[in-house]
Each structure stands twice: as structure tokens, then as C-alpha cells.
Amino acid sequence: MKRRFALLHPLLGLALLPLAGAAAGAAADTPPPAAGVSELKDTIVTSDHLELRNDGELAYFAFSGNVRLTGTNLEVTCDKLEIYAESKKGEDGSLGSVGGLRRIVATGHVVIAQEGRRATAGRAEVLPDEDKIVLTEDPVVTDPQGTVSGERMTFYRGRQNGEIVKPRVLLRALPDLGFPRRPATDGPATDSTDGADAPAPESASSNGAAEDNPQP
């Protein structure tokens, strides 16, 4: 039975937005949307199963089975989603409060969809403290301008740059730039001077005559 889990942490959805350059605040409260950014929506996670642990310093959430996360300009699907966050146990031994995000790991058929952009990978790791997301295991990012694939992709939050190991870039077809086409030829071009200085071949008849009439 699929369960629905509402906003676990105010920054969870924003932490998964480095590909779009959306900003995630460092405070526990959800920051107001920046200019040009869609109105913030609650982050919702659904999955078949949830495991959670809290040792007083670190809270661990593991969603598995048909995992789907939706939020502001964001949809993520994967087989498993693990979330590590700072934590403080309650005085009565309860799970207590959840603080800043430490790490988010999505594995298995990962798809990250945002407005105009789609990323797929076998593994996606978000490191909020380093403001970056790392895609591995055959990552591919597609947008209206083309498709980029590679062995490993690293994108930084709020910056229009990244690093790709062994990249392959497929761009949209370029328009005809109007350059004249090179005329076709039936065969390789020859130089009219080739062979001009080469000696003429000996006549077959003269050679034969010499052989038939040897000198005494």
C-alpha cells in the first residue's frame, strides 16, 4: 500500500533544485520565493515503505518502492530515497526535531523533472552543505537546447556551471549557414603535370624484335 508523507523538512524540495539554479536557504524556515521562481509548494513524498531512525544527532529516512517526490517546479521518481538530517531527540525519547539537511541520495531509475529540463541517472546525490548535486551511473540531462550525457555530472546550486566526466553533447540541428557546396567529382583530382617528366615506356615491338634477332 502506497503511503503519502507530507513535508518532512522545509528545505527538502529546494535542496533537489540545483539543476534549475533555485536557491535553498540555510535556515530551517522555508525562504520566500525569489523573483521569477514559482510560488513555493509543499514537498510531498509517496512510497511503498518508510524506515526512519534517530540517534539524537542524525535522523535517517529511507523511502523505498515506487518513490515519488513532488514540490515547487520539481518531480523526482526513483526506487529508493535516503535522507540524512541533523536531529535532536525529544526529552521523552521521541524522534524530536529535524534540523538541517546533510545528504540526500536517490538510487534506482532516478528521474528528476523540472520545467523544461529532465535528468535521468542510476544515482543522484545532493550535498546541501556543498551546494551541489552529483549524478552518476549513466546520467543524461535533456533540455530544449539538446542532450548531455557522461560518466559523472556535478551541478552547483545558483551557478550556471558544472563539471562532466567523459561528456557527450547532442545539440539541435544547426540551420543552413548558406556556404556554397563543393562541386562533386567522379574521381580523385589529378595533376596535369604528373608524369610529364617520366620516361616513355619501351615499345613492345622493338623489344620483341631485339629478342627475335639476337646479335651474333
C-alpha positions as CSV (number, residue, x, y, z in Angstrom):
1,M,0.0,0.0,0.0
2,K,1.5,3.3,-1.0
3,R,1.8,5.9,1.8
4,R,1.8,9.6,1.5
5,F,4.2,11.6,3.6
6,A,3.9,15.4,3.7
7,L,6.7,17.9,4.1
8,L,9.4,16.2,6.1
9,H,11.6,19.3,6.0
10,P,11.0,22.7,4.6
11,L,14.2,22.6,2.5
12,L,13.8,19.1,1.1
13,G,12.3,20.2,-2.2
14,L,14.6,23.1,-2.6
15,A,17.7,21.0,-1.9
16,L,16.9,19.0,-5.0
17,L,16.7,22.0,-7.3
18,P,20.4,22.7,-8.2
19,L,19.8,21.8,-11.9
20,A,17.4,24.7,-12.2
21,G,19.5,27.1,-10.1
22,A,16.8,27.5,-7.4
23,A,18.1,28.8,-4.1
24,A,17.8,26.9,-0.9
25,G,18.1,28.9,2.4
26,A,20.3,27.7,5.1
27,A,17.8,28.4,7.9
28,A,15.2,25.8,8.9
29,D,12.3,28.1,7.9
30,T,11.3,28.0,4.2
31,P,12.5,31.2,2.5
32,P,10.2,33.3,0.3
33,P,10.3,32.6,-3.4
34,A,12.9,34.6,-5.4
35,A,11.9,36.7,-8.3
36,G,11.0,34.6,-11.3
37,V,10.6,31.5,-9.2
38,S,7.2,29.7,-9.0
39,E,5.3,30.0,-5.7
40,L,6.6,27.5,-3.2
41,K,4.6,24.4,-2.7
42,D,4.7,21.7,0.0
43,T,7.1,18.9,-0.7
44,I,5.2,15.6,-0.8
45,V,6.8,12.1,-0.8
46,T,5.0,8.9,-1.5
47,S,6.4,5.4,-1.4
48,D,5.5,1.8,-0.5
49,H,7.6,1.8,2.6
50,L,9.4,4.2,5.0
51,E,12.1,3.4,7.5
52,L,13.2,6.0,10.0
53,R,15.9,6.2,12.7
54,N,17.1,8.9,15.0
55,D,20.2,8.5,17.2
56,G,20.0,12.0,18.7
57,E,22.5,13.5,16.3
58,L,21.4,12.3,12.9
59,A,17.9,11.5,11.6
60,Y,17.7,8.9,8.8
61,F,14.7,8.5,6.5
62,A,14.6,5.7,3.8
63,F,11.7,5.7,1.3
64,S,11.6,2.6,-0.9
65,G,9.3,1.2,-3.6
66,N,7.7,3.5,-6.2
67,V,9.2,6.6,-4.6
68,R,7.8,9.9,-5.9
69,L,8.6,13.3,-4.6
70,T,6.8,16.5,-5.8
71,G,7.4,20.1,-4.9
72,T,8.0,23.5,-6.3
73,N,8.8,23.1,-10.0
74,L,10.1,19.6,-9.2
75,E,9.2,15.9,-9.5
76,V,11.5,13.1,-8.6
77,T,10.9,9.4,-9.0
78,C,13.3,6.6,-8.0
79,D,13.4,3.2,-6.4
80,K,14.9,4.4,-3.1
81,L,15.3,7.8,-1.5
82,E,17.5,8.2,1.6
83,I,17.6,11.5,3.6
84,Y,20.1,12.3,6.3
85,A,19.5,15.3,8.5
86,E,20.6,16.8,11.8
87,S,18.5,15.8,14.6
88,K,17.8,16.2,18.3
89,K,15.9,13.7,20.3
90,G,13.0,14.8,22.4
91,E,13.3,14.7,26.2
92,D,10.7,11.9,26.4
93,G,12.8,9.8,23.9
94,S,10.7,10.6,20.9
95,L,12.2,11.3,17.5
96,G,12.4,15.0,18.3
97,S,13.0,17.8,15.8
98,V,14.8,17.6,12.4
99,G,17.3,20.2,11.6
100,G,19.5,21.0,8.5
101,L,19.8,18.5,5.7
102,R,23.1,16.7,5.5
103,R,22.7,14.5,2.5
104,I,20.1,13.1,0.1
105,V,20.6,10.0,-2.0
106,A,18.3,8.8,-4.7
107,T,19.0,5.4,-6.4
108,G,17.5,3.2,-9.0
109,H,15.9,4.6,-12.1
110,V,16.2,8.1,-10.9
111,V,14.3,10.8,-12.9
112,I,14.4,14.5,-11.9
113,A,11.9,16.6,-13.9
114,Q,11.7,20.3,-13.8
115,E,10.2,22.9,-16.1
116,G,11.9,22.4,-19.5
117,R,14.5,20.0,-18.2
118,R,14.8,16.3,-17.4
119,A,17.6,14.4,-15.8
120,T,18.0,10.6,-15.5
121,A,20.6,8.5,-13.7
122,G,21.1,5.4,-11.7
123,R,22.1,7.5,-8.7
124,A,21.7,11.2,-7.6
125,E,23.4,12.6,-4.5
126,V,22.6,16.0,-3.1
127,L,25.1,17.7,-0.8
128,P,23.4,20.8,0.6
129,D,26.5,22.0,2.5
130,E,28.5,22.0,-0.7
131,D,25.6,23.4,-2.8
132,K,25.9,20.6,-5.4
133,I,24.2,17.6,-6.9
134,V,26.1,14.7,-8.4
135,L,24.6,12.4,-11.0
136,T,26.3,9.0,-11.7
137,E,25.5,5.7,-13.4
138,D,24.7,6.7,-17.0
139,P,23.4,10.3,-16.2
140,V,21.6,12.1,-19.0
141,V,20.3,15.7,-18.9
142,T,17.9,16.9,-21.6
143,D,16.5,20.4,-22.2
144,P,15.2,22.3,-25.3
145,Q,18.7,23.0,-26.5
146,G,19.9,19.4,-26.5
147,T,21.1,16.4,-24.5
148,V,24.2,15.9,-22.4
149,S,25.4,12.6,-21.1
150,G,28.5,11.4,-19.4
151,E,30.1,9.2,-16.8
152,R,29.6,11.7,-13.9
153,M,27.9,15.1,-13.7
154,T,28.2,17.7,-11.0
155,F,26.0,20.8,-10.9
156,Y,26.2,23.7,-8.4
157,R,23.3,25.5,-6.9
158,G,22.7,29.0,-8.1
159,R,25.5,28.9,-10.6
160,Q,25.4,28.3,-14.4
161,N,28.3,25.9,-14.4
162,G,29.1,22.3,-13.7
163,E,31.6,19.5,-14.4
164,I,31.0,16.5,-16.6
165,V,33.4,13.5,-16.9
166,K,33.6,12.0,-20.4
167,P,30.8,14.2,-21.8
168,R,28.8,13.6,-25.0
169,V,26.8,16.6,-26.2
170,L,24.0,16.3,-28.7
171,L,22.7,19.7,-29.9
172,R,19.7,20.6,-32.1
173,A,20.4,20.6,-35.8
174,L,22.1,23.8,-37.0
175,P,20.4,25.8,-39.8
176,D,21.9,26.0,-43.3
177,L,24.6,28.8,-43.0
178,G,24.5,29.5,-46.7
179,F,28.0,28.4,-47.7
180,P,28.3,27.2,-51.3
181,R,28.6,23.5,-51.7
182,R,31.7,22.0,-53.0
183,P,31.2,20.6,-56.6
184,A,31.1,16.8,-56.7
185,T,33.7,14.9,-58.8
186,D,33.6,11.5,-60.4
187,G,37.0,10.6,-59.0
188,P,40.1,11.9,-57.3
189,A,41.5,15.1,-58.8
190,T,44.7,14.6,-60.9
191,D,47.6,16.9,-61.5
192,S,48.1,17.7,-65.2
193,T,51.9,17.8,-64.6
194,D,52.0,14.3,-63.1
195,G,54.1,12.0,-65.3
196,A,55.4,14.8,-67.6
197,D,59.0,14.1,-66.8
198,A,58.6,10.3,-66.6
199,P,60.4,8.3,-69.3
200,A,58.3,6.9,-72.1
201,P,57.7,3.1,-71.9
202,E,59.7,1.0,-74.3
203,S,57.9,-0.2,-77.4
204,A,56.8,-3.8,-77.2
205,S,57.6,-4.3,-80.9
206,S,61.1,-3.1,-80.6
207,N,61.7,-5.3,-77.5
208,G,60.3,-8.2,-79.4
209,A,62.5,-7.5,-82.5
210,A,65.5,-7.5,-80.3
211,E,64.7,-10.8,-78.8
212,D,63.9,-12.4,-82.2
213,N,67.1,-11.2,-83.9
214,P,69.8,-11.6,-81.4
215,Q,73.3,-10.2,-82.4
216,P,75.9,-12.8,-83.1
